[in-house]
Amino acid sequence: MKMLDLMFDTLYKQEKQYGEDSVEVAKTCFLIGVVFMDENLPDSAMKYFKRSLEIRINYFMPDSKEILEVTNAIRAAGEEIDK
């Protein structure tokens, strides 16, 4: 879990530097979700995928690759997305 410790530290610093709803924070949340999925922890991954999506929808068009990346990850974690 050392990787996650570094990622959470990065997330904290990004929130302070760029704001809690920045694209940088969204990217890091997505990556944290990926690590949780790799650890077979889909419920934990879902929390960070959803946060990433909530931020990204404020910056990107609905059919953009940035949104599709997260919605595909959410589906892979076992939840459906309402369009």
C-alpha positions as CSV (number, residue, x, y, z in Angstrom):
1,M,0.0,0.0,0.0
2,K,3.0,2.3,-0.1
3,M,1.9,3.4,-3.6
4,L,-1.4,4.6,-2.2
5,D,0.3,6.5,0.6
6,L,2.3,8.5,-2.0
7,M,-0.8,9.0,-4.1
8,F,-2.8,10.3,-1.1
9,D,0.0,12.6,-0.2
10,T,0.0,13.9,-3.8
11,L,-3.8,14.3,-3.7
12,Y,-3.6,16.4,-0.5
13,K,-1.0,18.7,-2.0
14,Q,-2.9,19.1,-5.2
15,E,-6.1,20.0,-3.3
16,K,-4.2,22.7,-1.4
17,Q,-2.3,24.0,-4.5
18,Y,-5.0,23.8,-7.2
19,G,-8.3,23.5,-5.3
20,E,-10.4,20.4,-4.5
21,D,-12.2,20.5,-7.9
22,S,-9.2,20.8,-10.2
23,V,-8.4,18.7,-13.2
24,E,-5.2,17.6,-11.4
25,V,-7.2,16.3,-8.5
26,A,-9.5,14.5,-10.8
27,K,-6.6,12.8,-12.5
28,T,-5.1,11.7,-9.2
29,C,-8.5,10.4,-7.9
30,F,-8.8,8.4,-11.1
31,L,-5.4,6.8,-10.6
32,I,-6.1,6.1,-6.9
33,G,-9.2,4.2,-8.1
34,V,-7.1,2.3,-10.6
35,V,-4.8,1.2,-7.8
36,F,-7.7,0.1,-5.6
37,M,-9.1,-1.9,-8.6
38,D,-5.7,-3.6,-9.0
39,E,-5.9,-4.5,-5.3
40,N,-9.4,-6.0,-5.9
41,L,-11.1,-3.3,-3.8
42,P,-13.9,-2.1,-6.2
43,D,-15.9,-0.3,-3.5
44,S,-12.9,1.8,-2.5
45,A,-12.1,2.4,-6.2
46,M,-15.7,3.5,-6.8
47,K,-15.4,6.4,-4.3
48,Y,-12.4,7.8,-6.2
49,F,-13.8,7.1,-9.7
50,K,-17.0,9.0,-8.8
51,R,-15.1,11.9,-7.4
52,S,-13.0,12.1,-10.5
53,L,-16.1,12.0,-12.7
54,E,-17.9,14.7,-10.6
55,I,-14.9,17.0,-11.2
56,R,-14.4,16.2,-14.8
57,I,-18.0,16.8,-15.9
58,N,-17.3,20.5,-15.0
59,Y,-14.4,20.7,-17.5
60,F,-15.1,18.3,-20.3
61,M,-17.9,17.5,-22.8
62,P,-20.0,14.4,-22.0
63,D,-18.5,12.3,-24.8
64,S,-14.9,13.3,-24.3
65,K,-12.2,10.7,-23.7
66,E,-11.7,12.2,-20.2
67,I,-15.3,11.4,-19.2
68,L,-15.4,8.0,-21.1
69,E,-12.3,6.9,-19.3
70,V,-13.9,7.3,-15.9
71,T,-17.3,6.0,-16.8
72,N,-15.7,2.8,-18.3
73,A,-13.8,2.4,-15.0
74,I,-17.0,2.8,-13.0
75,R,-18.7,0.1,-15.1
76,A,-15.6,-2.2,-14.7
77,A,-16.0,-1.7,-10.9
78,G,-19.5,-3.0,-11.2
79,E,-21.8,0.0,-11.3
80,E,-24.0,1.4,-14.1
81,I,-23.9,5.0,-15.2
82,D,-27.0,7.0,-15.9
83,K,-26.6,9.1,-19.0
